[in-house]
Amino acid sequence: MIATVMNIITLIKKITLFYIEGFRNMRVGKRLWLIIGIKFILFFVIIKLFFFPNFLKENFSNDTQRSEYILNNLTQEGEK
């Protein structure tokens, strides 16, 4: 049992080091991953700002009202 756990840990370490060393030796790939990361972050920031407004903060003034609204909507049975 202990030997199996140790083998799994060793395997995970080897896989992690494989990817770390591969990324460390990249030249063009680092720039491409940087571009992908920046686009990913910008894309989700823009989506969050324009398509998912904070409904609870806009429509309720305090946490008590917000929690009552959520509780009422979660506990409604088959009214939809």
LOMI-755566 format. One record per residue: residue in one letter; residue number from 1; x, y, z of N, C-alpha, C, O in turn; chain. Coordinates in Angstrom, 2 decimals. Layout:
<nukes>
- A NUM X Y Z X Y Z X Y Z X Y Z A
...
</nukes>
This chain:
<nukes>
- M 1 0.82 -1.19 0.00 0.00 0.00 0.00 0.86 1.26 0.00 0.65 2.16 -0.81 A
- I 2 1.83 1.32 0.90 2.71 2.48 0.98 3.56 2.61 -0.27 3.81 3.71 -0.75 A
- A 3 4.01 1.46 -0.81 4.81 1.49 -2.03 4.00 2.04 -3.20 4.55 2.77 -4.03 A
- T 4 2.72 1.71 -3.28 1.87 2.21 -4.35 1.70 3.72 -4.25 1.76 4.42 -5.26 A
- V 5 1.49 4.21 -3.04 1.35 5.66 -2.83 2.65 6.36 -3.22 2.62 7.41 -3.86 A
- M 6 3.77 5.79 -2.84 5.07 6.39 -3.17 5.28 6.38 -4.69 5.83 7.34 -5.24 A
- N 7 4.86 5.32 -5.37 4.99 5.27 -6.83 4.13 6.34 -7.49 4.56 6.97 -8.46 A
- I 8 2.93 6.55 -6.97 2.07 7.59 -7.52 2.67 8.97 -7.30 2.66 9.80 -8.21 A
- I 9 3.20 9.22 -6.12 3.84 10.50 -5.83 5.05 10.72 -6.74 5.25 11.81 -7.26 A
- T 10 5.85 9.67 -6.92 7.01 9.76 -7.80 6.58 10.05 -9.24 7.20 10.86 -9.92 A
- L 11 5.53 9.39 -9.69 5.02 9.62 -11.04 4.54 11.06 -11.21 4.82 11.69 -12.23 A
- I 12 3.83 11.57 -10.24 3.34 12.95 -10.30 4.52 13.93 -10.34 4.49 14.91 -11.08 A
- K 13 5.55 13.67 -9.54 6.75 14.53 -9.55 7.43 14.50 -10.91 7.84 15.54 -11.42 A
- K 14 7.55 13.30 -11.51 8.19 13.19 -12.82 7.40 13.93 -13.90 7.99 14.62 -14.74 A
- I 15 6.09 13.80 -13.87 5.26 14.49 -14.86 5.38 16.00 -14.68 5.50 16.73 -15.67 A
- T 16 5.34 16.47 -13.45 5.47 17.91 -13.17 6.81 18.44 -13.65 6.87 19.48 -14.31 A
- L 17 7.87 17.73 -13.33 9.20 18.17 -13.78 9.32 18.15 -15.29 9.98 19.02 -15.87 A
- F 18 8.69 17.18 -15.95 8.69 17.11 -17.41 8.12 18.39 -18.01 8.70 18.97 -18.92 A
- Y 19 6.96 18.82 -17.49 6.34 20.03 -18.03 7.10 21.29 -17.64 7.20 22.22 -18.44 A
- I 20 7.63 21.35 -16.43 8.41 22.52 -16.01 9.65 22.67 -16.88 9.95 23.77 -17.36 A
- E 21 10.38 21.59 -17.09 11.59 21.66 -17.92 11.24 22.00 -19.37 11.96 22.76 -20.02 A
- G 22 10.15 21.43 -19.87 9.73 21.74 -21.24 9.39 23.21 -21.41 9.76 23.82 -22.41 A
- F 23 8.69 23.77 -20.44 8.33 25.18 -20.53 9.56 26.07 -20.36 9.66 27.12 -20.98 A
- R 24 10.47 25.65 -19.52 11.69 26.43 -19.28 12.55 26.52 -20.54 13.20 27.53 -20.77 A
- N 25 12.55 25.46 -21.34 13.39 25.43 -22.54 12.71 26.02 -23.77 13.32 26.06 -24.84 A
- M 26 11.49 26.47 -23.66 10.80 27.07 -24.79 11.38 28.44 -25.11 11.89 29.13 -24.23 A
- R 27 11.28 28.80 -26.36 11.67 30.14 -26.75 10.44 30.88 -27.29 9.98 31.84 -26.67 A
- V 28 9.93 30.46 -28.40 8.76 31.10 -29.00 7.50 30.75 -28.19 6.60 31.57 -28.07 A
- G 29 7.46 29.56 -27.65 6.28 29.10 -26.92 5.92 29.96 -25.73 4.74 30.13 -25.43 A
- K 30 6.92 30.52 -25.05 6.64 31.39 -23.91 5.85 32.62 -24.33 4.90 33.03 -23.66 A
- R 31 6.23 33.19 -25.45 5.51 34.37 -25.94 4.09 34.00 -26.34 3.15 34.75 -26.09 A
- L 32 3.94 32.85 -26.98 2.62 32.42 -27.39 1.72 32.18 -26.19 0.55 32.57 -26.20 A
- W 33 2.25 31.53 -25.15 1.47 31.30 -23.94 1.13 32.62 -23.25 0.05 32.76 -22.67 A
- L 34 2.03 33.57 -23.29 1.76 34.89 -22.72 0.62 35.57 -23.46 -0.28 36.14 -22.84 A
- I 35 0.65 35.52 -24.78 -0.43 36.10 -25.59 -1.75 35.41 -25.30 -2.78 36.07 -25.14 A
- I 36 -1.73 34.08 -25.21 -2.95 33.32 -24.90 -3.47 33.73 -23.53 -4.68 33.93 -23.37 A
- G 37 -2.60 33.85 -22.54 -3.02 34.24 -21.20 -3.64 35.62 -21.16 -4.66 35.83 -20.51 A
- I 38 -3.01 36.57 -21.85 -3.54 37.94 -21.89 -4.91 37.96 -22.57 -5.83 38.62 -22.08 A
- K 39 -5.04 37.26 -23.68 -6.33 37.22 -24.37 -7.39 36.56 -23.51 -8.54 37.01 -23.49 A
- F 40 -7.03 35.52 -22.81 -7.95 34.80 -21.94 -8.46 35.72 -20.83 -9.66 35.78 -20.57 A
- I 41 -7.56 36.42 -20.18 -7.93 37.33 -19.11 -8.80 38.47 -19.63 -9.84 38.78 -19.04 A
- L 42 -8.40 39.09 -20.73 -9.18 40.19 -21.29 -10.56 39.73 -21.72 -11.56 40.42 -21.48 A
- F 43 -10.62 38.57 -22.34 -11.89 38.05 -22.82 -12.87 37.88 -21.66 -14.02 38.30 -21.77 A
- F 44 -12.43 37.27 -20.57 -13.33 37.03 -19.46 -13.64 38.30 -18.67 -14.73 38.43 -18.11 A
- V 45 -12.72 39.24 -18.62 -13.00 40.52 -17.96 -14.07 41.27 -18.74 -15.00 41.82 -18.15 A
- I 46 -13.95 41.29 -20.06 -14.94 41.98 -20.90 -16.30 41.30 -20.79 -17.32 41.97 -20.67 A
- I 47 -16.31 39.99 -20.83 -17.58 39.27 -20.70 -18.22 39.55 -19.34 -19.42 39.79 -19.26 A
- K 48 -17.42 39.53 -18.29 -17.95 39.78 -16.94 -18.55 41.18 -16.84 -19.63 41.35 -16.29 A
- L 49 -17.87 42.16 -17.36 -18.34 43.53 -17.25 -19.61 43.80 -18.04 -20.51 44.48 -17.55 A
- F 50 -19.69 43.28 -19.25 -20.80 43.63 -20.13 -21.97 42.67 -20.09 -23.11 43.09 -20.31 A
- F 51 -21.74 41.41 -19.82 -22.82 40.43 -19.94 -23.30 39.86 -18.61 -24.36 39.24 -18.57 A
- F 52 -22.56 40.05 -17.53 -22.96 39.53 -16.23 -22.90 40.62 -15.17 -21.99 40.63 -14.34 A
- P 53 -23.85 41.53 -15.20 -23.85 42.59 -14.18 -24.16 42.02 -12.81 -24.71 40.92 -12.71 A
- N 54 -23.82 42.74 -11.77 -24.05 42.29 -10.41 -25.50 42.62 -10.04 -25.78 43.70 -9.50 A
- F 55 -26.39 41.69 -10.32 -27.82 41.88 -10.13 -28.19 42.21 -8.69 -29.00 43.10 -8.43 A
- L 56 -27.59 41.50 -7.75 -27.96 41.70 -6.34 -27.53 43.07 -5.82 -28.29 43.71 -5.09 A
- K 57 -26.35 43.52 -6.18 -25.89 44.84 -5.70 -26.69 45.97 -6.34 -26.90 47.01 -5.72 A
- E 58 -27.13 45.77 -7.58 -27.87 46.83 -8.26 -29.30 46.95 -7.74 -29.86 48.04 -7.72 A
- N 59 -29.89 45.84 -7.31 -31.31 45.85 -6.97 -31.61 45.83 -5.47 -32.76 46.03 -5.08 A
- F 60 -30.61 45.58 -4.65 -30.85 45.52 -3.21 -29.78 46.33 -2.50 -28.61 46.35 -2.90 A
- S 61 -30.19 47.02 -1.42 -29.26 47.94 -0.78 -28.42 47.32 0.34 -27.37 47.86 0.68 A
- N 62 -28.87 46.18 0.92 -28.08 45.58 2.00 -28.09 44.05 1.89 -28.82 43.48 1.09 A
- D 63 -27.27 43.43 2.72 -27.12 41.97 2.66 -28.37 41.23 3.11 -28.64 40.13 2.63 A
- T 64 -29.13 41.82 4.00 -30.36 41.17 4.47 -31.36 41.02 3.32 -31.95 39.95 3.15 A
- Q 65 -31.54 42.07 2.55 -32.45 42.01 1.41 -31.96 41.01 0.37 -32.75 40.26 -0.21 A
- R 66 -30.67 41.01 0.14 -30.10 40.08 -0.83 -30.32 38.63 -0.41 -30.72 37.79 -1.21 A
- S 67 -30.05 38.35 0.87 -30.20 36.98 1.35 -31.66 36.54 1.34 -31.94 35.38 1.04 A
- E 68 -32.60 37.44 1.65 -34.02 37.10 1.58 -34.45 36.79 0.15 -35.22 35.86 -0.09 A
- Y 69 -33.95 37.57 -0.80 -34.28 37.34 -2.21 -33.78 35.96 -2.65 -34.51 35.21 -3.30 A
- I 70 -32.55 35.64 -2.31 -31.97 34.35 -2.69 -32.72 33.21 -2.03 -33.04 32.21 -2.68 A
- L 71 -33.01 33.34 -0.75 -33.74 32.30 -0.02 -35.12 32.07 -0.62 -35.53 30.93 -0.80 A
- N 72 -35.83 33.14 -0.94 -37.16 33.00 -1.55 -37.09 32.32 -2.91 -37.95 31.50 -3.22 A
- N 73 -36.09 32.63 -3.70 -35.98 32.02 -5.02 -35.54 30.57 -4.96 -35.93 29.77 -5.80 A
- L 74 -34.73 30.22 -3.97 -34.28 28.84 -3.85 -35.33 27.93 -3.26 -35.33 26.73 -3.54 A
- T 75 -36.24 28.47 -2.44 -37.23 27.64 -1.77 -38.58 27.60 -2.45 -39.49 26.93 -1.95 A
- Q 76 -38.75 28.28 -3.57 -40.01 28.21 -4.31 -40.15 26.83 -4.91 -39.21 26.30 -5.50 A
- E 77 -41.35 26.24 -4.76 -41.57 24.89 -5.28 -42.48 24.95 -6.50 -43.65 25.31 -6.39 A
- G 78 -41.95 24.58 -7.65 -42.73 24.38 -8.87 -43.59 25.54 -9.33 -44.60 25.30 -10.00 A
- E 79 -43.26 26.73 -9.01 -44.06 27.88 -9.44 -43.64 28.39 -10.80 -44.27 29.32 -11.33 A
- K 80 -42.62 27.84 -11.38 -42.11 28.36 -12.65 -42.82 27.77 -13.82 -42.51 28.11 -14.96 A
</nukes>
